Amino acid sequence: MKAPNELRTIDQTAEGLPTVTLGMFVDFLSDYEILAQPKDSRRVFRWLSAFARGEHTPLLPLSGLRNGQILNLCRVDTARRVLDDDKNAFVCALSSDSTISPWMAEYEDRLIVVRQKDTFSYFLFLVQRFFTDVMMWENELDRVVLRRGSLHDLLNVGNSAISDFVLCYDASCNVLAYTERIDPPDDTFRSAIETGCEPYEDALSSQGALPHGISVIDPTEKHPCPRLRYDVRIEEVHFASLVLAGAGKAVSRGTKDLFAELADRVSSLCDSLWRDQVRIDSPHHFFFTRLIEGDAPDEEYIGAHMASTLIPDPAQFKLIVLDLEQSSRSTPLAAVASAAKRINHGDCYCFTHKGNLCVLCYASEGDSQLSHKKSYSDVEQLITKSFDIIGSSSQIFESIADLDLAYRQAVIANNLREIIQEESKNDDFASDSALIPFENCIIYYLIGKTDADERFLSFAFSHTLMQKISAEDETHNTNYLEIFWQYLACERNATAVAERLHLHRNTVLYRIDKIQKRFDLDLSSQDVREKMLVDFKVFFLMQHRSSIQRLFDDTL
């Protein structure tokens, strides 16, 4: 998530002082003849000092400011001495004529020379008023943000300094606010205001990036004016866009700097609005993301939060991750989230993390309800067909404290998505996959295993069907695990299994059917059988290893 005020480019050493960039100051001087100025400078001023008749006359206590943050005003015959006395000083000098002296080139990065048309004192008054106006503008913007006002209020306050039309729309291109006191510059913007929607094809096309996430959009047939755009991203998901339409041939450097200041406040306000909405749509968002980020809270904290959810106790879980960036279509977060809330019959929580939409599914008896077969069907019908997004998922797990490991599994599966899809194309009986479970990728992961660690590997191999069946066999003195293994090893020949285990063939089929229904398995699928055989082999190996890490030690 973009932190509030991240767009600001200055060192705010002195609170309450304005932020005046060189570009903004050059725009202020548009009524004057500028004889010399820096070619390109990102200088930022917080206040000004004046040298009248060579005497230093500060207009405000400047404690806490660096000299480079002060705009020095003087006559041209004093400017050279001021620049020599302080190598960080920047000077705006008034000249009584249009003469450009050779010495000015030595200080071109720290000097603006203006042809004088007013008295020095009146020019000083105008500059001081300009700084004060910028300060009042910024304070008004901050006041709207602090009281959590509307985007409409923020843009109209911004209009007092920005004379161009500004529009804000959400990730679905619905118009949220615009500057009412300025007429839209073209028919497309006028239509957007009337219909409440900015056209998708235009909203998605931009080029020519500026610093701090601001993009320049060249004129088009629909929008003949040049534009600036800033995309507000929250939790790395596109939340809204702010667009400025320049009325002239090009947007000035000063206007770009003012737009950056406005975009900074829009970003802060959107962040507040989003957090308020999160409390409604996903009240446990920050609890889940804290677990994913590996911040291990104590059991009391986890218990208190879990008690406030609808999750049963005990419960089993599965995490499905939807990578919104993979779709070639326009993919509004709100629309995907609305559909995702219906996964697992609605027994789930949806929340965003690092640009992904996470769906935490839960069930009191999860082996059947959370099966990959059912999850695949849900994702295919609700997500893939509508949004062209393929999901990835973790295995089923029992402890919410392992949510970070489950997220890691789903991300690994998503990263290996193309490999799994390519492998699927080579199978004449395989269809396009809507969900990539981690279990389908585990072999590829183990080959690389660059980030393998004991906790993750233990988690990956301690939540298998074999573990559960074995534990239940021990409790109830049954032999379902042995029957299951023999059935797979004998390639589903129930008669051969019955002979080996001295059972009736119908008994073998009855118990295999119970396993399939219990875990929602389809053993007629070769992929499922191969996966079960891999799980069995890992299970057998683990019975004779004190540490799962040793299983993957290349020295053994």
PAMI-509219 format. One record per residue (C-alpha): x, y, z. Coordinates in steps of 0.1 Angstrom, whole numbers, plus 5000, padded with zeros to 4 digits. Layout:
N
XYZ
...
END
This chain:
556
500050005000
501250344992
501850525025
500150865030
502351155019
504650924999
504351164969
505851454988
509251544975
510551775002
512051745036
509351885059
511752015085
509452305095
505852225101
503252465087
505352625060
504452605023
505952364997
506852584967
508652404939
510852584914
508252494887
505452654907
507552974912
508352994875
504552974868
504053254893
506553464873
504653414840
503753784839
507453884841
510253854815
512553584828
516153654816
517853354831
516653034849
517852684856
517252434828
516152164851
515952174888
513852004915
514452274940
511852314968
511452634989
509852655023
510053035028
511953345015
514453605026
514953945011
518154145006
517154515002
520054744995
522354455005
520954405040
519554075051
515954115061
514353785072
510553785071
510053475093
512153295119
513953035098
515152795125
515052435113
515352525076
518352455055
519652745034
518852555002
515152565012
515052945013
514353164983
516553464984
515253784968
517654064958
518654294931
520954164904
523954364916
523754184950
522953834937
526553724929
527753804965
524853604980
525553304958
529253314966
528653345003
526553035004
527052744979
523552614987
521752944982
519153004955
518553354943
515753534924
517253864912
515554164898
517354344869
516554694857
517354604821
517554304798
521254254800
522453904806
525953914821
528453634814
528853554852
525253434854
526153114835
528353014864
525253004887
522652884862
521452604886
520952844915
519653164898
516553324883
516953674868
513653864862
513254194844
511954444870
508654604863
507654674899
509454834929
511454584949
509154614979
506054554958
507654244942
508554114976
504954164987
503753964957
506153674963
505253665000
501553654992
502253374967
503953174994
501153245018
498553144993
500352804987
500552755025
496752825029
495952595000
497952305015
496452365049
492952355034
493752025016
495151875048
492051985067
489751795043
491851485047
492051515086
488351545089
487851265064
485851485040
484751385005
486851354974
484451614960
485451864987
489151784982
489051844944
487152174948
489652294973
492452194949
490752404923
491752714941
495352664930
494952434900
493152604871
492652284851
489852034851
490451734875
488451414876
488651114899
487250764891
487450424907
489050104894
485750024877
485850364859
482950504879
483250874883
483850964920
484351334919
485351624897
486051994898
482652154893
483852514889
485852424857
484052314826
485251984811
487652054782
486151804757
483051594749
484451274763
484851434798
481451594795
479951244787
481851094816
480151334840
476751284825
476950904825
479050874856
481650654839
484950724822
485450504791
487550194798
489750214767
490850564775
491350504812
493650214806
496050384781
498950594793
502550654785
505450874795
505850824833
506851104856
508351064891
506150954920
503750754899
502351034878
501850954841
501651184811
498951094786
499351244751
496351404733
494051164715
491051214692
488751174721
490851384745
492651654724
494151804756
497251664773
496551494806
498251384838
497151074857
497950924891
496750574900
495950534937
497050184948
496050034981
497449704993
499049714958
495649694942
494349974919
491750164939
491150494919
492650724893
493051104894
493251274860
494051644852
493251774817
495452064806
493752344788
496852454770
499252274746
501352134774
501052104812
503652314829
506152194855
504452394882
501052244874
502551894876
503951974910
500652104922
498951794909
501451584928
500451764960
496751714953
497351344944
499151294977
496051414996
493751204974
495850904981
495650965019
491851025017
491350714996
493350515021
491050635049
487950565028
489250215020
490050135056
486550235066
485050015039
487349725048
485749735083
482449665066
483349425039
486249235056
486349325093
489149075100
491349195072
494249315093
494149005115
494548785085
497148995068
499149015101
499248635101
500248615065
503148855070
504648615096
503848825126
503248545151
500848675177
500248485209
497448225213
495248465234
495348725205
494448455179
491748315201
490048645207
489948725170
488848385159
485948405185
484648715167
484548545133
481948305119
484648025117
483647715137
485847555163
487447325154
487747405117
489747315086
490947585061
492047635026
493447955011
492648034975
494648324959
493448514929
496148714911
494249004896
497149114873
497048794852
493748874835
493849034801
490549204807
489749504829
489349344863
487649564889
488549434924
485049494937
483449274911
485948984916
485549014954
481749004951
481948684931
484648534953
482448574984
480248294970
483048034970
482647744994
478847824997
479848165012
481848005041
484848225034
486548555041
487948775012
490749015017
493549174997
497249125002
500049244979
497849284949
496148944953
492648874964
492748604991
489848374998
490048195032
487647905030
486647725062
484547425072
484047215104
484546895084
486747025056
487946705039
484946685016
483747045016
487147195009
488246934984
490147054954
487346914932
484747144948
487147434949
487947394912
484247394904
483647714924
486547904909
485747794874
482047904876
482448214896
485948354887
487548204856
484548224832
483748574842
487148734848
489648514830
491548454862
492948114873
493248064910
495947894931
495447724964
497047584995
496447245008
493847195035
495247285070
494047285106
495647585123
494947945114
498448025127
499747855096
498148105073
501548245063
502547895051
499347845032
499748185015
503248085006
501947754990
499347944970
501848194957
504247914947
501447744928
500648074911
504248124901
504347774886
500947824868
502447844833
504447524838
501347334850
499247474822
501847374796
501947024811
498147004809
498147084772
500146774766
497446564782
494746474756
492246434784
493046744804
491047064802
492147414809
492647444847
490747704868
492647624900
496247524906
496547344939
499947344956
500046964956
500146964918
503247174919
505147014948
507546814926
508547124907
509047314939
511147034955
513447034924
514247394929
513647414967
515847724969
513747854998
513047525015
512947535053
511947275079
508747445091
507447485055
508347135045
506846985076
503647175070
503547065033
503846695043
501946675075
498446755062
497946465038
495046225035
497445945046
498146115079
494446145086
493545795075
496445645095
495445835127
491845715123
492945355117
494945365149
492045505168
489345275155
491644965148
490744965111
492944915080
491645175055
495145305048
496444955038
493444895016
493845234999
497545174992
496944824978
494144954956
496445214941
499444974938
497244714921
495944974896
492344964911
492044584908
489744514937
489944134932
493744134935
493544354967
490944124982
493143824976
496243994991
494344115023
492043815026
488944025023
485743995002
485944204970
482844394979
484444495012
487344644993
485044834970
482844954999
485845095018
487345254988
484045424980
483945555016
487345705012
486345874979
483246024994
484946125025
487646325007
485746394975
488246204953
487746064919
490145774916
489245714880
491446024873
495045924866
496246264879
494546204912
495945844915
499445964907
499146244933
497945984959
500945754951
503346044957
501646124990
501945765000
505645744992
506346065012
504245925041
506245595042
509545785042
508446015069
507645725092
511445655094
512846005095
513146215127
513446535106
511646615074
514646825064
516846515062
514546385034
515746665012
519446675023
521446634991
524346485011
522446175021
END
